[in-house]
Amino acid sequence: MKRPFTQVDVFTATPYLGNPLAVVLDGDELSTEEMQRFAAWTNLSETTFLLPPTTPQADYRVRIFTPETELPFAGHPTLGSCHAWLEAGGKPRTDGVVVQECGAGLVTLRLTDDGPAFHAPPLVRSGPVEEELLERIAASLGIARGDVVDAEWADNGPGWVGVLLRDAESVLALRPGRVPVDVGVAGPYPEGSPYAFEVRAFFPHRGSTVEDPVTGSLNAALGQWLLRTGRARAPYVASQGTVVGRAGRVRVFADDQGDVWVGGSVVTCVSGHVEL
């Protein structure tokens, strides 16, 4: 059966400089096994399948797959799926707001002039990082423990440890070995720069370290940490993906209640149909 399909690039307004996402716009009647097989075939970090919602509060439902497993929630697939749904003619129940149903429940997105933005999920773990683990992380990043300005658990699901270095140049210079856990590293740019931070995301996979081009969940967790501790001022833009040839731009802002939102531009690169 031919199904409408699109491939989008998230956190960029320029094709091929963000984080790609495959979206099957009609996933109805596909089995979990069929979805997982297709996600393994696309071999992107995530592939999503749009479905009718099961609750009247939601505009659509999404299932999110990596090449190996299904995820309850992920940042860039949420933004990319929202963009694809709107571009395919989706009409939100409320102007300027989209409600996505996913494995983690209902996720609210705001539609802004700079693209969709999702409400940052609550942290499931925060606070200081154990010194022994922090020393291992520093060693795996190829830096001294004293180069770490601050560090904290910033775990909103994937298990991120947030590490702050003294500046963006230090982040760009990292050449990591095998990291022991998922590590998000940030360093500030000088005052007056177009970006507040350079961000990099590293995670262990099959005995090696993988760098994610642009990471919504990490930037959500970093934003909550850095804003709470006064190391950042909202709104700000983070740059990510520079070292791997991307130019991701992540917008972080807070609402009147102090809740953090994460958004960015999304652009469609491929559209057509797939046989599924």
Residue pairs with C-beta under 8 A, 6 or more apart in sequence:
1 275
1 276
2 273
2 274
2 275
3 24
3 25
3 26
3 27
3 273
3 274
3 275
3 276
4 24
4 25
4 26
4 88
4 271
4 272
4 273
5 22
5 23
5 24
5 25
5 270
5 271
5 272
5 273
5 274
6 22
6 23
6 25
6 84
6 87
6 88
6 268
6 270
6 271
6 272
7 20
7 21
7 22
7 23
7 268
7 269
7 270
7 271
8 20
8 21
8 23
8 80
8 83
8 84
8 266
8 267
8 268
8 269
9 15
9 16
9 17
9 18
9 19
9 20
9 21
9 266
9 267
9 268
9 269
10 18
10 19
10 20
10 21
10 76
10 77
10 79
10 80
10 83
10 214
10 216
10 264
10 266
11 18
11 19
11 76
11 79
11 214
11 216
11 240
11 241
11 248
11 249
11 250
11 264
11 265
11 266
12 18
12 214
12 246
12 247
12 248
12 249
12 264
12 265
12 267
13 249
13 265
13 267
14 247
14 267
15 267
15 269
16 269
17 241
17 246
17 247
17 248
18 76
18 213
18 214
18 241
18 246
18 247
18 248
18 264
18 265
18 266
18 267
19 45
19 76
19 212
19 213
19 214
19 215
19 241
19 246
19 248
20 44
20 45
20 269
21 44
21 45
21 46
21 47
21 48
21 76
21 77
21 80
21 81
22 39
22 42
22 44
22 46
22 47
22 48
23 47
23 48
23 49
23 50
23 80
23 81
23 84
24 30
24 35
24 38
24 47
24 48
24 49
24 50
24 274
24 276
25 50
25 84
25 85
25 88
26 50
27 35
27 49
27 50
27 51
27 63
28 51
28 52
30 49
30 276
32 70
34 276
35 47
35 49
35 63
35 65
35 70
36 65
36 69
36 70
38 47
38 65
38 274
38 276
39 46
39 47
39 65
39 66
39 67
40 67
40 68
42 67
43 67
44 67
45 66
45 76
45 212
46 64
46 65
46 66
46 71
46 74
46 76
46 77
47 64
47 65
47 66
48 62
48 63
48 64
48 65
48 77
48 80
48 81
49 62
49 63
49 65
50 60
50 61
50 62
50 81
50 84
50 85
51 60
51 61
51 62
51 63
52 60
52 61
53 59
53 60
53 61
53 101
54 61
54 101
55 101
55 106
57 99
57 101
57 106
58 99
58 100
58 101
58 106
59 85
59 90
59 92
59 93
59 98
59 99
59 100
60 81
60 85
60 90
60 100
60 101
61 100
61 101
61 102
62 77
62 78
62 81
62 100
62 101
62 102
63 70
63 102
63 103
64 70
64 71
64 72
64 73
64 74
64 77
64 81
64 102
64 103
65 71
70 103
71 77
71 103
72 102
72 103
72 104
72 157
73 102
73 103
73 104
73 107
73 121
73 157
73 217
74 216
74 217
75 118
75 215
75 216
75 217
75 218
75 219
75 220
75 262
76 214
76 215
76 216
78 100
78 102
78 107
78 109
78 118
78 216
79 109
79 115
79 116
79 117
79 118
79 216
79 263
79 264
79 266
80 266
81 100
82 98
82 100
82 109
82 116
82 266
83 115
83 116
83 266
83 268
84 268
85 98
86 92
86 98
86 111
87 268
90 98
92 98
92 99
92 111
93 99
96 110
96 111
97 108
97 109
97 110
97 111
98 108
98 109
98 111
98 116
99 106
99 107
99 108
99 109
100 106
100 107
100 108
100 109
101 107
104 121
104 157
107 118
107 119
107 121
108 118
108 119
109 116
109 117
109 118
109 119
110 116
110 117
110 119
110 261
110 263
112 251
112 263
114 251
114 263
114 264
114 265
115 251
115 263
115 264
115 265
115 266
116 263
116 266
117 251
117 253
117 261
117 262
117 263
117 264
118 216
118 220
118 261
118 262
118 263
119 259
119 260
119 261
120 156
120 220
120 221
120 223
120 224
120 259
120 260
120 261
120 262
121 156
121 157
121 217
121 220
122 156
123 153
123 154
123 155
123 156
123 221
123 224
124 155
124 156
124 157
125 153
125 155
125 159
126 152
126 153
126 154
126 155
126 225
127 152
127 153
128 151
128 152
128 153
129 137
129 151
129 152
129 153
129 161
133 161
133 180
133 181
134 145
134 148
134 151
134 161
135 145
136 180
137 151
137 161
137 163
137 179
137 180
137 181
137 183
138 144
138 145
138 147
138 148
139 177
140 176
140 177
140 178
140 179
140 180
140 183
140 209
141 163
141 174
141 176
141 177
141 179
141 183
141 185
141 202
142 174
142 175
142 176
142 177
143 165
143 170
143 174
147 165
147 166
147 170
148 163
148 164
148 165
149 164
149 165
149 166
150 163
150 164
150 229
150 231
151 161
151 162
151 163
151 164
152 161
152 162
152 225
152 229
153 160
153 161
153 162
154 160
154 161
154 162
154 184
154 218
154 221
154 222
154 224
154 225
155 161
155 221
156 217
156 220
156 221
156 224
157 217
158 182
158 203
158 217
158 218
159 181
159 182
160 182
160 183
160 184
160 217
160 218
160 221
160 222
161 181
161 182
161 183
161 184
162 184
162 185
162 186
162 221
162 222
162 225
162 226
163 183
163 184
163 185
163 186
164 185
164 186
164 187
164 226
164 231
165 171
165 185
165 186
165 187
166 187
167 187
167 188
167 189
167 190
168 187
168 188
168 189
168 193
168 195
168 197
168 198
168 239
169 187
170 187
171 185
171 186
171 187
171 198
171 199
171 200
172 187
172 198
172 242
172 243
174 185
174 200
174 243
176 183
176 202
176 209
176 211
177 209
178 204
178 207
178 208
178 209
179 202
179 203
179 204
179 209
180 204
181 203
181 204
182 201
182 202
182 203
182 204
183 201
183 202
183 203
184 199
184 200
184 201
184 202
184 215
184 218
184 221
184 222
185 199
185 200
185 201
185 202
186 197
186 198
186 199
186 222
186 226
186 238
187 197
187 198
188 196
188 197
188 231
189 195
189 196
189 197
189 198
189 239
194 237
195 236
195 237
195 238
195 239
195 249
196 232
196 233
196 236
196 237
196 238
197 222
197 226
197 232
197 236
197 238
197 239
198 238
198 239
198 240
198 242
199 215
199 218
199 219
199 222
199 238
199 239
199 240
199 250
200 211
200 240
200 243
201 211
201 212
201 215
201 218
201 240
202 209
202 210
202 211
202 212
203 209
203 210
203 212
204 210
211 243
211 244
212 218
213 240
213 241
213 244
213 246
213 248
214 240
214 241
214 246
214 248
214 250
214 264
215 240
216 250
216 262
219 238
219 240
219 250
219 252
219 262
220 252
220 260
220 262
222 238
223 232
223 234
223 252
223 260
223 262
224 260
225 231
226 232
227 233
227 234
227 252
227 254
227 260
232 252
234 252
234 253
234 254
234 260
235 251
235 252
235 253
235 254
236 251
236 252
236 253
237 249
237 250
237 251
237 252
238 249
238 250
238 252
239 247
239 248
239 249
239 250
240 246
240 248
240 250
241 247
241 248
248 264
249 264
249 265
250 262
250 263
250 264
251 262
251 263
251 264
252 260
252 261
252 262
253 260
253 261
253 263
254 260
254 261
255 261
